[in-house]
Amino acid sequence: MVLMLALAAAGALTGLLVCCTAGDRTRLTIAAALAVPQLFVGPLGTMSLPLSQCWTILIALCWLLERKELPLGDAVLRGTLLLAAAEGAAIAWSPDPLVGVLEVARLVSFAFLVLYAVRVERDDPRGLRGPLTLVLLWAVVDALLVWAFRLSPAAESAFLHSPLASLVIGPDAMSAFFGDGANNVTDPAKSGGLFINANVSSMFLGVSTFAFLALGVGERGRRRRWYAAGALTTWSATFATGSKTAAALALLLPVLVRGVQVLGRPGARWFLPQAVAVVALGAWQLPRLLERSVPGYADASAHSLASRAPMWEFARRMVGEHLVLGLGHGGWTRTMEQFAALGIEALPPHNLLIAAWAACGLGGVLALLVLAVTVLVRLTATVVRRVGSPLARTAAFALGAWLWVLVHGMGDNTAVYGESKTMILLALLIGLVTARAARPAAAVPAQGAPCPA
């Protein structure tokens, strides 16, 4: 025990020294390198802490100790801190306060990752290319593994039983997986790659697709082809995960992103009739297209919705009884366990808004909506105000990534930032757009031909 404490103290001191001597770009690059391979330290209570979380909190402390600007006037920062405050306040009435502490730490991490991304991009117009590329290389690895595991479920089983799985996915998650918390990658029709949940893996791949496209804006030659190949690889792998939501989003969101760019033009009113016709045609043909590209899509979707219906019905009943304060962190699971005799399985809410209400009540829902809408408005406004520019295309792709996480979160067990691996991609994309939008149009770095939407 003493040896473990000594090693932890030595590691913390080493990290602090590295953090204090490193520049902002180096700090952010290390955060990106640690984002996907979830190396764990700890434990904290009954849980282990990912090294990426420890590092992000450390660089947040360095930011404050160095008295760098904390732009509280920024709407995205205010929205994130408002949600963190709501989550933090709920700790007071929570059955499991540690869950609330960790969620506040993740939201604060998200806020400071955005701050670092803005500063790095502001100081160097190409400063975020390295951190983004690091995360996206892991996305390509995830995509290739998804395809390999889909074609050979035995290979996925071997990976999950290997020491590498605990290193990348985390010891707590793997212990739960082999205990009573088996996840959906056990289904031969699903594949998770570096994740034990195929739906979460598909979300990471979808966000990565838009991040590749954002990096490709204005590039030429070999670099542009590499980014296009990366986007195609991650996009195709979203279908291989077996996620129904991802299959629909992979087809719809690229069209929507392109539509936002077109309708943002000054003469957009002339495109409205065509847009209405395209939406109507898409609504008519999409179910057929999904059924053709993902056999059994309709039946699988119906089964998935049916499995969530008891949870959402339970939430409806609980809202009537605990509208203002919710159930507190950990309260959802404990309350549902009391209803196990009714055949309701003790699963997470699988809905962003319900999860926010369950954790911290009505205030959490309102704060989440403020943050979600604030980012949507910022990205959409950038597309419209800088219409036709490289920045507008970059913002449109960032908008696609943010929408993917929000829509996916309405039917899955994820947060407003997605999850820990997706968080840094969203932070980097938001920071990229925020920093470039703050420059005068003429000061934005010259870029070449656009990457196709």
C-alpha positions in Angstrom: 0.0 0.0 0.0 2.8 2.4 0.9 4.7 1.5 -2.3 1.5 2.2 -4.4 1.1 5.6 -2.7 4.7 6.4 -3.3 4.5 5.4 -6.9 1.3 7.5 -7.3 2.9 10.5 -5.7 6.0 10.1 -7.9 3.8 9.9 -11.0 1.8 12.9 -10.0 5.0 14.9 -9.4 6.4 13.9 -12.8 3.2 14.8 -14.5 3.2 18.2 -12.8 6.8 18.9 -13.8 6.1 17.9 -17.4 2.9 20.0 -17.5 4.6 23.1 -16.0 7.5 23.0 -18.4 5.4 22.2 -21.6 3.8 24.7 -23.9 0.1 24.8 -24.6 0.4 22.9 -27.9 2.5 20.1 -26.2 0.0 19.8 -23.4 -2.9 19.5 -25.9 -0.9 17.0 -28.0 -0.3 14.8 -24.9 -4.0 15.0 -24.1 -4.8 13.8 -27.7 -2.3 11.0 -27.5 -3.9 9.7 -24.2 -7.5 10.1 -25.3 -8.1 6.8 -26.9 -5.8 4.3 -25.3 -7.5 4.6 -21.9 -4.5 3.9 -19.6 -5.7 3.7 -16.1 -4.3 4.8 -12.7 -5.9 4.7 -9.4 -8.1 3.4 -7.9 -10.4 6.2 -6.7 -12.8 4.4 -4.4 -14.0 1.4 -6.3 -13.1 2.9 -9.7 -9.9 3.5 -11.6 -9.1 6.8 -13.2 -8.0 7.1 -16.8 -4.7 8.8 -17.3 -6.2 11.0 -19.9 -8.6 12.4 -17.3 -5.8 13.0 -14.8 -3.7 14.8 -17.4 -6.6 17.0 -18.5 -7.3 18.1 -15.0 -3.6 18.7 -14.5 -3.4 21.0 -17.6 -6.6 22.8 -16.4 -4.8 23.5 -13.1 -1.8 24.8 -14.9 -4.0 27.1 -16.9 -5.4 28.6 -13.7 -2.0 28.7 -11.9 -0.5 30.6 -14.9 -3.4 33.1 -14.7 -4.3 32.7 -18.3 -7.5 34.3 -19.6 -10.7 32.6 -18.5 -13.2 34.0 -21.1 -16.4 33.7 -19.0 -18.0 35.9 -21.7 -17.8 33.0 -24.1 -21.2 31.3 -24.4 -19.9 27.8 -24.9 -17.7 28.0 -21.8 -20.6 29.5 -19.8 -22.9 26.7 -21.0 -20.4 24.0 -20.0 -19.7 25.4 -16.6 -23.4 25.9 -16.0 -24.0 22.2 -16.7 -21.0 21.3 -14.5 -22.5 23.5 -11.7 -25.9 21.7 -12.0 -24.1 18.3 -11.9 -22.1 19.4 -8.9 -25.0 20.7 -7.0 -26.8 17.4 -7.4 -24.0 15.7 -5.4 -25.6 17.0 -2.3 -28.6 14.7 -2.7 -27.0 11.8 -4.6 -26.8 8.2 -3.4 -23.4 7.9 -5.2 -21.6 11.2 -4.9 -18.5 9.9 -6.6 -20.3 9.5 -9.9 -21.2 13.2 -9.7 -17.6 14.2 -8.9 -16.4 12.3 -12.0 -19.0 13.8 -14.3 -18.1 17.3 -13.1 -14.5 16.5 -13.8 -15.3 15.4 -17.3 -17.3 18.5 -18.1 -14.5 20.8 -16.7 -12.1 18.8 -18.8 -14.2 19.4 -21.9 -14.3 23.2 -21.1 -10.5 23.4 -20.8 -9.8 21.3 -23.8 -11.9 23.8 -25.8 -9.9 26.6 -24.2 -6.6 25.0 -25.1 -7.8 24.3 -28.6 -8.8 27.9 -29.2 -5.4 29.2 -27.8 -3.3 26.8 -29.8 -5.1 27.5 -33.1 -5.0 31.3 -32.4 -1.3 31.2 -31.8 -0.6 28.9 -34.8 -3.1 28.6 -37.7 -2.1 25.0 -38.2 -1.5 24.2 -34.5 -4.5 21.8 -34.1 -3.5 19.6 -37.1 -1.1 17.4 -34.9 -3.5 16.8 -32.0 -6.4 16.0 -34.4 -4.3 13.7 -36.5 -3.2 11.7 -33.4 -6.8 11.0 -32.4 -7.8 10.2 -35.9 -5.1 7.7 -36.3 -6.7 5.8 -33.4 -10.0 6.2 -35.2 -8.6 4.5 -38.3 -7.3 1.6 -36.0 -10.8 1.4 -34.5 -12.4 1.3 -38.0 -10.1 -1.5 -39.2 -10.7 -3.5 -36.0 -14.5 -3.0 -36.4 -14.3 -4.5 -39.9 -12.0 -7.3 -38.8 -14.2 -8.2 -35.8 -17.4 -8.1 -37.9 -15.9 -10.5 -40.3 -14.4 -12.7 -37.5 -16.3 -12.6 -34.2 -13.7 -15.1 -32.9 -11.0 -12.4 -33.3 -13.1 -10.0 -31.3 -13.5 -12.5 -28.5 -9.7 -13.2 -28.5 -9.1 -9.4 -28.3 -11.6 -9.0 -25.4 -9.9 -11.8 -23.5 -6.4 -10.4 -24.0 -4.5 -8.0 -21.6 -4.7 -5.4 -24.3 -8.4 -5.0 -23.9 -8.0 -3.9 -20.2 -5.3 -1.5 -21.3 -7.4 0.2 -24.0 -10.9 -0.2 -22.7 -10.2 -0.1 -18.9 -10.1 -2.6 -16.1 -13.4 -1.5 -14.6 -15.3 -1.8 -17.9 -13.7 -5.2 -18.6 -14.5 -6.5 -15.1 -18.1 -5.4 -15.6 -18.2 -6.9 -19.1 -17.1 -10.4 -17.8 -19.3 -10.0 -14.7 -23.0 -9.2 -15.1 -22.5 -6.2 -17.5 -21.9 -8.0 -20.8 -22.3 -5.4 -23.6 -23.7 -5.6 -27.1 -20.4 -6.6 -28.8 -21.3 -10.2 -27.8 -23.8 -10.1 -30.6 -22.2 -11.5 -33.8 -24.1 -8.9 -35.8 -22.3 -6.1 -33.8 -18.6 -5.1 -33.7 -17.0 -2.6 -31.4 -13.4 -2.4 -32.4 -11.7 -0.6 -29.5 -15.0 -0.4 -27.6 -17.2 -2.9 -25.9 -20.3 -1.1 -27.1 -20.9 -1.1 -30.8 -23.1 2.0 -30.6 -20.5 4.1 -28.8 -17.9 2.9 -31.3 -20.1 4.0 -34.2 -20.5 7.4 -32.7 -16.7 7.8 -32.3 -16.3 6.7 -36.0 -19.0 9.1 -37.1 -17.5 12.1 -35.4 -14.1 11.1 -36.7 -15.5 11.1 -40.2 -16.5 14.7 -39.9 -13.1 15.6 -38.3 -11.3 14.1 -41.2 -13.4 16.1 -43.6 -12.7 19.3 -41.5 -9.0 18.7 -41.7 -9.3 18.1 -45.5 -10.8 21.6 -46.1 -8.3 23.6 -48.1 -5.7 20.9 -48.5 -4.2 19.8 -51.8 -2.5 16.7 -53.2 -1.4 13.8 -51.1 -2.5 15.2 -47.8 -6.0 15.8 -49.0 -6.3 12.3 -50.4 -5.1 10.8 -47.1 -7.8 12.7 -45.3 -10.5 11.6 -47.8 -9.3 8.0 -47.4 -9.5 8.3 -43.6 -13.0 9.8 -43.8 -14.2 7.0 -46.1 -12.6 4.3 -43.8 -14.3 5.6 -40.7 -17.6 6.3 -42.4 -17.8 2.8 -43.9 -17.0 1.2 -40.5 -20.0 2.9 -38.9 -22.2 0.4 -40.9 -20.0 -2.5 -39.9 -20.6 -1.8 -36.1 -24.2 -2.9 -36.6 -25.6 0.2 -35.0 -29.0 1.1 -36.4 -28.7 4.7 -35.3 -25.3 5.1 -36.9 -26.5 3.6 -40.2 -29.2 6.3 -40.5 -27.0 9.1 -39.4 -24.2 8.1 -41.7 -26.6 8.5 -44.6 -28.5 11.6 -43.4 -26.0 13.9 -41.8 -23.7 14.4 -44.8 -26.8 15.4 -46.8 -27.9 17.7 -43.9 -24.4 19.3 -43.6 -24.4 20.0 -47.4 -27.9 21.4 -47.1 -26.9 23.8 -44.4 -24.1 25.1 -46.6 -26.4 25.6 -49.6 -29.2 27.2 -47.6 -26.8 29.6 -46.0 -26.1 31.3 -49.3 -27.6 34.7 -50.0 -29.9 33.4 -52.7 -31.0 30.4 -50.6 -34.7 31.1 -51.0 -34.4 29.8 -54.6 -33.2 26.5 -53.2 -36.0 26.0 -50.7 -38.4 24.2 -53.1 -35.7 21.8 -54.1 -34.8 21.3 -50.4 -38.4 20.4 -49.6 -38.5 18.0 -52.5 -35.2 16.3 -51.4 -36.4 16.0 -47.8 -39.7 14.5 -48.9 -37.9 12.0 -51.3 -35.4 11.1 -48.6 -38.2 10.5 -46.0 -39.8 8.2 -48.5 -36.7 6.3 -49.7 -34.6 6.2 -46.5 -36.3 3.2 -44.9 -35.9 1.2 -48.1 -32.3 2.3 -48.5 -31.5 1.3 -44.9 -33.2 -2.0 -45.3 -31.2 -2.7 -48.4 -27.8 -1.6 -46.9 -28.5 -3.1 -43.4 -30.6 -6.3 -43.8 -33.2 -6.7 -41.1 -32.9 -3.0 -40.2 -36.6 -2.5 -39.6 -37.1 -5.5 -37.3 -33.9 -4.7 -35.4 -34.9 -1.1 -34.9 -38.4 -2.1 -33.7 -36.8 -4.5 -31.2 -34.3 -1.9 -30.0 -37.1 0.7 -29.4 -39.2 -2.0 -27.6 -36.3 -2.7 -25.3 -36.0 1.0 -24.3 -39.8 1.5 -23.9 -39.9 0.2 -20.3 -37.0 2.5 -19.3 -38.7 5.5 -20.8 -42.0 4.6 -19.2 -40.3 4.3 -15.9 -38.7 7.7 -16.4 -42.1 9.2 -17.2 -43.4 7.9 -13.9 -40.4 9.1 -11.9 -40.5 12.6 -13.4 -43.9 13.0 -11.9 -42.6 12.2 -8.5 -39.1 13.9 -8.6 -39.5 16.6 -11.2 -37.2 19.3 -9.7 -34.3 17.4 -8.1 -34.4 14.2 -10.1 -32.9 11.0 -8.6 -29.3 12.2 -8.0 -26.1 10.6 -9.2 -26.5 6.8 -9.0 -30.2 7.2 -8.1 -31.5 5.9 -11.5 -29.9 2.5 -11.0 -30.8 2.2 -7.4 -34.4 3.1 -8.0 -34.8 0.8 -11.0 -33.4 -2.1 -9.0 -36.5 -1.7 -6.7 -38.7 -2.3 -9.8 -36.9 -5.4 -11.0 -39.9 -7.5 -10.0 -41.9 -5.8 -12.6 -39.5 -7.0 -15.3 -37.8 -3.7 -15.8 -34.1 -4.3 -16.4 -31.7 -1.9 -14.5 -30.1 -0.3 -17.5 -29.1 3.4 -18.0 -31.7 5.8 -19.3 -30.4 5.6 -23.0 -31.5 9.2 -23.5 -29.5 12.4 -23.0 -32.3 14.4 -21.5 -33.6 11.7 -19.2 -30.1 11.0 -18.0 -29.6 14.7 -17.2 -32.9 14.9 -15.4 -32.2 11.7 -13.4 -28.7 12.9 -12.3 -29.5 16.5 -11.4 -33.2 17.3 -12.0 -34.8 20.0 -14.1 -31.8 22.3 -13.7 -29.6 19.7 -15.4 -32.0 19.4 -18.4 -32.1 23.2 -18.9 -28.3 23.5 -18.6 -27.8 20.7 -21.1 -30.2 22.3 -23.6 -28.4 25.6 -23.1 -25.0 24.1 -24.0 -26.3 22.0 -26.9 -28.2 24.9 -28.5 -25.3 27.3 -27.9 -22.9 25.1 -29.8 -25.4 24.6 -32.6 -26.0 28.3 -32.9 -22.3 29.1 -33.0 -21.5 26.6 -35.7 -24.6 27.3 -37.8 -24.0 31.1 -37.6 -20.4 30.6 -38.7 -21.6 28.6 -41.8 -24.0 31.4 -42.7 -21.8 34.4 -42.0 -18.8 33.0 -43.8 -20.8 31.3 -46.5 -18.6 30.0 -49.3 -15.4 30.2 -47.4 -13.1 27.4 -46.1 -14.2 28.3 -42.6 -17.8 27.8 -43.4 -17.1 24.3 -44.7 -15.0 23.5 -41.6 -17.8 24.8 -39.4 -20.4 22.7 -41.3 -18.3 19.5 -40.7 -18.0 20.4 -37.0 -21.8 20.9 -37.0 -22.2 17.4 -38.4 -20.0 16.0 -35.6 -22.0 17.8 -32.9 -25.3 16.8 -34.4 -24.2 13.2 -34.5 -23.5 13.1 -30.8 -26.7 14.9 -29.9 -29.0 12.7 -32.0 -27.1 9.5 -31.1 -27.5 10.5 -27.4 -31.3 10.5 -27.7 -31.3 6.7 -27.9 -28.0 5.6 -26.3 -26.1 5.8 -23.1 -23.9 8.8 -23.9 -23.4 12.4 -22.7 -23.6 15.7 -24.4 -19.9 15.4 -25.2 -20.4 11.8 -26.4 -18.0 9.9 -24.2 -14.4 10.2 -23.1 -12.8 9.3 -26.4 -15.2 11.4 -28.5 -14.9 14.4 -26.2 -11.5 15.6 -27.4 -12.5 15.5 -31.1 -15.5 17.7 -30.3 -13.4 20.0 -28.2 -10.8 20.4 -31.0 -13.4 21.0 -33.7 -15.2 23.6 -31.6 -12.0 25.3 -30.7 -10.8 25.2 -34.3 -14.0 27.0 -35.5 -14.1 29.4 -32.6 -10.5 30.6 -33.1 -10.8 31.0 -36.9 -14.1 32.8 -36.6 -12.5 35.3 -34.2 -10.1 36.4 -37.0 -11.0 38.9 -39.6 -12.0 37.1 -42.9 -8.8 38.3 -44.6 -6.7 36.9 -41.7 -7.9 33.3 -42.1 -5.0 31.3 -43.6 -5.2 30.9 -47.4 -6.6 27.6 -48.4 -7.0 25.8 -51.6 -9.8 23.9 -53.2 -12.5 22.7 -50.8 -12.9 19.2 -49.6 -16.2 17.9 -51.0 -19.1 17.7 -48.5 
